[in-house]
Amino acid sequence: MEREELLRSREYWTTKIRLDLYKLLEDHKRANHLTVEQLAQQLGVTKGYVSQILNGDADHKISKLVELALMCGKVPVISYEDTDQYIIDDMRGKQDEDRPVVHLNLETASVKSGGNISIGEDAVF
């Protein structure tokens, strides 16, 4: 799949949002020295739900994504950009805080049931 085709795919953006949520919760957990169980208690969800997020198995409602972000002391900021311009900027190597680069080792990443993606141990954010 060419990069342009990837950037136009629903799966790419869905996975990116899942990875952003994963990173948010993992960073919050580490910064506050929390176990998965403690994080779940703090967020008011089950340990299993947190595990699903950290394993890339959860598909969330927007309201839940907002709730989890706020519980971690963060606000979700969503912007919409023209697809063609985004691809042009991407080809030019535009990278900034609003456009994190996610590197996945495709040998260890796998698609699970329901289209969820397991990112493996070596994902770099």
N, C-alpha and C positions, 0 to 999 in steps of 0.2 A: 504494500500500500504506500503510495506516495504521501509525503508530508501534507501537501495541500488537501488531498482526499481525507487524510486523517483529521485535519483541522475542521473539515466540513461534516464530520460524523457525529451522530448523537452519542455513540459509545465513548468517544474521546472526552466530550464535555461532561458526561455523566461520571465517568471515571475520575476526571480531574476534580470535580466537586467532592466525590467520595474521598479522594486522597487529601484534599484540603481539610475536610472534616477529621480524617484520621490524624493528620499532622497537628491540628488544633488540639485534639484530645490528648495525643501522645505528648506534646509539648507541655500542656497543662499538668498532666500526670507526673512527668519528670520534674518540672519546676517546683511542684509542691510535694514531691517525694511520696506520691500516693500509689497504693496498690490498685489493681483493677477494681477490687471490691470497694475500697475507699472512694475511688472516683465515681463508681456507680451510686454509692450512697450520697455523695455530694451533688450529683446531677439528678438524683431522684428517679433513677432508672435501675433496672436489674443488672446484675453482673454479666448475665448472658447477653444483654443488649449491648453493653460496652464491648464485650468480647467480639460480638458480631461486627461492630464498627471497626475495631482494631484489626479484624481479620478481613475486612472488605466485603462482608456478607450482607450488610444492611442497605436497604433502599429507604430513604427518608422522605417524609413530607417536608415541605418548606417550613411549616410552623415548627416542626421538631428541630430542624437544622438551626433555626433562629434561637429557639429555646436553649439548645446545647451551647451555642456560641455565647449567648448572654450569661449562662451559668459559669462559663470559663472566663468571664470578664472581657469578652470580645464582642464587637458588633460585626455582623456579616455585611459586607459591602459588595453589591453585585452591580456590574456595569455591562452594558450591551454595546458592542462595537460592530461596525460593518464587517462582514465576513471577508470580503475581498481585500479591504484595507488591512485587516488583521493578518491575512496571509502574506501580503506584500511586506508589512512590517516584520513579520516572522522571518521571511526570506532574507531580509536585510540584517537580521540578527538582533532586532530590538528586544531587549530584555530589561525589565524593571521590576519594582516590587509588586506591581499589579499583575505581572505576567511571570510567575515563577516557572522555572524549568523543572520538569520531572523526568528523571532518567530511570527507566525500568530495564531490568535484564529480562529480555523476552524468553530466555531459556528457563527461568525460574518462575515467571509469571504464568498464571493459568486462569482460564475462564471456568467459573463454577456454575452450578445450576442457577437459572434465573438471570444469566448474563453477568453475574458479579465477577469481579476480577480479583484474584489473589495476587498481591504484588511481590510476594517472596521476601526474603530477608535482606536483600541488597538494593532496595529502592533508595534513590538519593533525591532529596528535596532541595 
